[in-house]
Amino acid sequence: MWVTVIIALVFVGIIASLASGLFYLINDKGDSRRTLRALTFRIGLSVGLFVFLMILVGFGVIEPHGVYRGAPSVSAPDVSQ
């Protein structure tokens, strides 16, 4: 449960940082470095979230799964006519 809360909060932070970067881009008209700072913070949050998820996978707290996990193996159809 706590993992889900942390991930959701980081996602909200990423979206908020992206929105503030857009706000500064529109309002400052290139006169300040606030846009760069907001987008750099967003990248830091994204990389931090990725590293956090990889650590959780490494410790076995969360278990990744594939898209086709447990799907039956299907052979290629015979197309010779």
VOBALUM-977733 format. One record per residue: x negated, y, z of N, C-alpha, C in turn. Coordinates in steps of 0.05 Angstrom, whole numbers, plus 32768, in hexadecimal, padded with zeros to 4 digits. Atoms other than C-alpha are relative to their C-alpha. Layout:
<pators>
+------+------+------+-------+-------+-------+------+------+------+
! n.xx ! n.yy ! n.zz ! ca.xx ! ca.yy ! ca.zz ! c.xx ! c.yy ! c.zz !
+------+------+------+-------+-------+-------+------+------+------+
!    X !    Y !    Z !     X !     Y !     Z !    X !    Y !    Z !
...
+------+------+------+-------+-------+-------+------+------+------+
</pators>
This chain:
<pators>
+------+------+------+-------+-------+-------+------+------+------+
! n.xx ! n.yy ! n.zz ! ca.xx ! ca.yy ! ca.zz ! c.xx ! c.yy ! c.zz !
+------+------+------+-------+-------+-------+------+------+------+
! 7FF0 ! 7FE8 ! 8000 !  8000 !  8000 !  8000 ! 7FEF ! 8019 ! 8000 !
! 8011 ! 7FE8 ! 7FFE !  7FC9 !  8031 !  8012 ! 7FF2 ! 8005 ! 7FE6 !
! 800D ! 7FFC ! 8019 !  7FA7 !  8025 !  7FD0 ! 8012 ! 800E ! 7FEC !
! 7FEC ! 7FF4 ! 8012 !  7FE6 !  8038 !  7FAA ! 8003 ! 801E ! 8006 !
! 7FFD ! 7FE4 ! 7FF8 !  7FEC !  8079 !  7FD2 ! 7FE8 ! 8010 ! 7FF7 !
! 8019 ! 7FF2 ! 8008 !  7FA3 !  808C !  7FC5 ! 8000 ! 8004 ! 7FE2 !
! 8000 ! 7FFE ! 801D !  7FA9 !  807E !  7F7B ! 8015 ! 8015 ! 7FF7 !
! 7FEB ! 7FEC ! 8007 !  7FEA !  80A6 !  7F76 ! 7FF7 ! 801C ! 8006 !
! 800A ! 7FE5 ! 7FF9 !  7FCB !  80E1 !  7F9B ! 7FEA ! 800A ! 7FED !
! 8015 ! 7FF8 ! 8013 !  7F8F !  80E1 !  7F6D ! 800C ! 8007 ! 7FE5 !
! 7FF3 ! 7FF9 ! 8019 !  7FBC !  80DF !  7F30 ! 800D ! 801B ! 8002 !
! 7FF4 ! 7FE5 ! 7FFD !  7FE2 !  811B !  7F4B ! 7FEB ! 8016 ! 7FFF !
! 8016 ! 7FED ! 8001 !  7FA0 !  813E !  7F56 ! 7FF5 ! 8004 ! 7FE4 !
! 800A ! 7FFE ! 801C !  7F8A !  812F !  7F0F ! 8014 ! 8011 ! 7FEF !
! 7FEB ! 7FF0 ! 800F !  7FCC !  814B !  7EF2 ! 7FFF ! 801D ! 8009 !
! 8001 ! 7FE5 ! 7FF6 !  7FC8 !  8188 !  7F1F ! 7FE7 ! 800F ! 7FF6 !
! 8019 ! 7FF3 ! 800A !  7F80 !  8196 !  7F0A ! 8003 ! 8006 ! 7FE2 !
! 7FFB ! 7FFC ! 801D !  7F94 !  818E !  7EC1 ! 8012 ! 8018 ! 7FFC !
! 7FED ! 7FEA ! 8003 !  7FCE !  81BE !  7ECA ! 7FF2 ! 801B ! 8008 !
! 800E ! 7FE7 ! 7FF9 !  7FA2 !  81F1 !  7EEE ! 7FEC ! 8008 ! 7FEA !
! 8012 ! 7FFA ! 8016 !  7F6F !  81EC !  7EB6 ! 800F ! 800D ! 7FE9 !
! 7FF0 ! 7FF4 ! 8015 !  7FA5 !  81FB !  7E83 ! 8009 ! 801D ! 8008 !
! 7FF8 ! 7FE6 ! 7FF6 !  7FBE !  8235 !  7EAE ! 7FEA ! 8015 ! 7FFD !
! 8017 ! 7FEE ! 8001 !  7F79 !  8254 !  7EB3 ! 7FF8 ! 8005 ! 7FE3 !
! 8007 ! 7FFC ! 801C !  7F6C !  8249 !  7E69 ! 8012 ! 8015 ! 7FF3 !
! 7FED ! 7FEE ! 800C !  7FAB !  826F !  7E56 ! 7FFD ! 801C ! 800C !
! 8000 ! 7FE6 ! 7FF3 !  7FA6 !  82A7 !  7E8A ! 7FE6 ! 800F ! 8000 !
! 801A ! 7FF3 ! 7FFE !  7F5B !  82B5 !  7E8E ! 7FF5 ! 8008 ! 7FE5 !
! 8008 ! 7FFA ! 801C !  7F51 !  82B7 !  7E42 ! 7FE1 ! 7FFE ! 7FFD !
! 801C ! 8005 ! 8003 !  7F0A !  829D !  7E4A ! 7FEE ! 8012 ! 800F !
! 8010 ! 7FED ! 7FF0 !  7EF3 !  82D2 !  7E7C ! 7FF4 ! 7FF4 ! 8019 !
! 800A ! 800C ! 7FE7 !  7EE5 !  82A2 !  7EB6 ! 7FF9 ! 7FE3 ! 7FFC !
! 8008 ! 801C ! 8002 !  7ECA !  825D !  7EC4 ! 8013 ! 7FEE ! 800F !
! 7FED ! 8010 ! 7FF0 !  7F08 !  8246 !  7EEA ! 800B ! 7FE8 ! 7FEF !
! 7FF7 ! 8016 ! 8011 !  7F1F !  821B !  7EAE ! 7FEC ! 7FEA ! 8001 !
! 8016 ! 8014 ! 7FFF !  7EDC !  81F8 !  7EAC ! 7FFF ! 7FF1 ! 801B !
! 8001 ! 800B ! 7FE5 !  7EDD !  81ED !  7EF7 ! 8018 ! 7FED ! 8004 !
! 7FE9 ! 8011 ! 7FFC !  7F24 !  81D1 !  7EF6 ! 7FFE ! 7FE6 ! 7FF0 !
! 8002 ! 8018 ! 8011 !  7F16 !  81A1 !  7EBD ! 7FE9 ! 7FEE ! 8009 !
! 8016 ! 8010 ! 7FF5 !  7ED4 !  818B !  7EDC ! 8009 ! 7FF1 ! 8018 !
! 7FF5 ! 800D ! 7FE9 !  7EF9 !  817C !  7F1C ! 8012 ! 7FE8 ! 7FF8 !
! 7FEF ! 8016 ! 800A !  7F2B !  8152 !  7EF4 ! 7FF0 ! 7FE9 ! 7FF7 !
! 8012 ! 8016 ! 8009 !  7EF3 !  812A !  7ED4 ! 7FF4 ! 7FF2 ! 8018 !
! 800B ! 800C ! 7FE8 !  7ED5 !  811F !  7F19 ! 8014 ! 7FEE ! 800E !
! 7FEA ! 8011 ! 7FF5 !  7F18 !  8105 !  7F33 ! 8004 ! 7FE7 ! 7FF0 !
! 7FFC ! 8018 ! 8011 !  7F20 !  80D7 !  7EF8 ! 7FEA ! 7FEC ! 8003 !
! 8017 ! 8012 ! 7FFD !  7EDA !  80BA !  7EFE ! 8001 ! 7FF3 ! 801C !
! 7FFE ! 800B ! 7FE4 !  7EE3 !  80B3 !  7F4A ! 8016 ! 7FEB ! 8002 !
! 7FEB ! 8014 ! 7FFF !  7F25 !  808E !  7F40 ! 7FF7 ! 7FE6 ! 7FF3 !
! 8009 ! 8018 ! 800E !  7F05 !  805F !  7F0E ! 7FEC ! 7FF0 ! 8012 !
! 8013 ! 800D ! 7FEE !  7ECB !  8050 !  7F3E ! 800E ! 7FF4 ! 8018 !
! 7FF1 ! 800B ! 7FE9 !  7EFC !  8047 !  7F78 ! 800E ! 7FE6 ! 7FF8 !
! 7FF2 ! 8019 ! 8009 !  7F24 !  8014 !  7F4F ! 7FEC ! 7FE9 ! 7FFC !
! 8014 ! 8015 ! 8005 !  7EE5 !  7FEF !  7F3B ! 7FF5 ! 7FF4 ! 801B !
! 8009 ! 800A ! 7FE5 !  7ECF !  7FEB !  7F85 ! 8016 ! 7FEE ! 800C !
! 7FEA ! 8011 ! 7FF6 !  7F14 !  7FD0 !  7F98 ! 8001 ! 7FE5 ! 7FF2 !
! 8001 ! 801A ! 800E !  7F0F !  7F9B !  7F62 ! 7FE9 ! 7FF0 ! 800A !
! 8018 ! 800E ! 7FF7 !  7EC9 !  7F8A !  7F79 ! 8004 ! 7FF3 ! 801C !
! 7FFB ! 800B ! 7FE6 !  7EE0 !  7F80 !  7FC1 ! 8019 ! 7FEE ! 8001 !
! 7FE9 ! 8012 ! 8001 !  7F1E !  7F59 !  7FAB ! 8019 ! 800C ! 800C !
! 7FE8 ! 7FF3 ! 7FF5 !  7F50 !  7F8C !  7FC7 ! 8016 ! 8000 ! 7FEB !
! 7FED ! 8002 ! 8016 !  7F72 !  7F8F !  7F83 ! 7FF5 ! 7FEC ! 7FEC !
! 8008 ! 8014 ! 8013 !  7F71 !  7F5A !  7F4D ! 8009 ! 8009 ! 7FE4 !
! 7FF8 ! 7FF8 ! 801B !  7F6F !  7F6E !  7F04 ! 800D ! 7FE8 ! 7FF1 !
! 7FF3 ! 8015 ! 800F !  7F98 !  7F47 !  7ED2 ! 7FFE ! 8008 ! 7FE3 !
! 8001 ! 7FFB ! 801D !  7F95 !  7F40 !  7E87 ! 801C ! 8003 ! 7FF5 !
! 7FE6 ! 7FFC ! 800C !  7FCD !  7F51 !  7E58 ! 800D ! 7FE5 ! 7FFA !
! 7FF5 ! 801A ! 8008 !  7FD5 !  7F08 !  7E42 ! 7FFA ! 7FEA ! 8014 !
! 8006 ! 8014 ! 7FEC !  7FC7 !  7EE5 !  7E83 ! 8016 ! 7FEB ! 8002 !
! 7FED ! 8016 ! 7FFE !  7FE7 !  7EA1 !  7E84 ! 8011 ! 7FFC ! 7FE8 !
! 7FF0 ! 8004 ! 8018 !  8002 !  7EA8 !  7E3E ! 7FF7 ! 7FE6 ! 7FF3 !
! 8008 ! 801A ! 800D !  8004 !  7E66 !  7E18 ! 7FEF ! 8006 ! 7FE7 !
! 8011 ! 7FFD ! 8018 !  7FCF !  7E5E !  7DE3 ! 800F ! 7FF8 ! 7FE8 !
! 7FF1 ! 8005 ! 8019 !  7FEC !  7E62 !  7D9E ! 7FEC ! 7FFD ! 7FE9 !
! 8012 ! 8003 ! 8017 !  7FC9 !  7E48 !  7D61 ! 800B ! 8011 ! 7FE9 !
! 7FF9 ! 7FF0 ! 8017 !  7FC9 !  7E6F !  7D21 ! 8013 ! 7FF0 ! 7FEE !
! 7FED ! 800F ! 8012 !  8002 !  7E5E !  7CF2 ! 7FF2 ! 7FF7 ! 7FE6 !
! 800B ! 800A ! 8018 !  7FF1 !  7E35 !  7CB5 ! 800D ! 800F ! 7FE8 !
! 7FF6 ! 7FEF ! 8016 !  7FF7 !  7E64 !  7C79 ! 7FFA ! 7FF4 ! 7FE5 !
! 8006 ! 800C ! 801A !  7FE0 !  7E34 !  7C43 ! 801A ! 7FF6 ! 7FF3 !
! 7FE7 ! 8008 ! 800E !  8016 !  7E28 !  7C0F ! 7FFA ! 7FF1 ! 7FE7 !
+------+------+------+-------+-------+-------+------+------+------+
</pators>
